[in-house]
Amino acid sequence: MRTLRALILISATGACAGHATSSGGPQGAPAGAAAASAPERRNPNIITRDELLDTAIRSQNVLEVVKSLRPHFLTMRGTSSINDQEAGKVHASINGMGVVALDELRNILVSSVVDIQFLNSAAAMQRFGGAAHQGPVIVVRLM
């Protein structure tokens, strides 16, 4: 009986919600207008060109920008290994061409960057194989 009441309540709520969206947004606005005006959600794993164009950070190198905008990109993750001193450390990739030391990002100015993406250790291993050293990789795409 309790399950039946829950199903009826869910069905009624869904029907009302569907009716409200098909009739338009507030004050007779067309359907979807409210969604179009809502602020865009920021992806926590990507630093976009729009964020990079901020004048306060334009002259900085990529590593400084990552430290200020997404410090969680720099947190070590993954497994560590006695045999591989680089295991679990954060590495970088420039234009997706192999894996380099994170310090290489100091040599790239923000003005030349399209976007910066964070790959967790599993995604990095899938994309770069053993070169990712079982750690996350910050992928920088240049213009």
Secondary structure, DSSP 4 states (H G I P E B T S, - for coil): -HHHHHHHHHHHHHHHHHHHHHT-SGGGPPTTHHHHHSPPPPPTTEE-HHHHT-TTTTTSBHHHHHHHH-GGGGS--S---SS-TTTT--EEEETTSS-B-GGGGGGSBGGGEEEEEEE-HHHHHHHHGGGGTTS-EEEEEE-
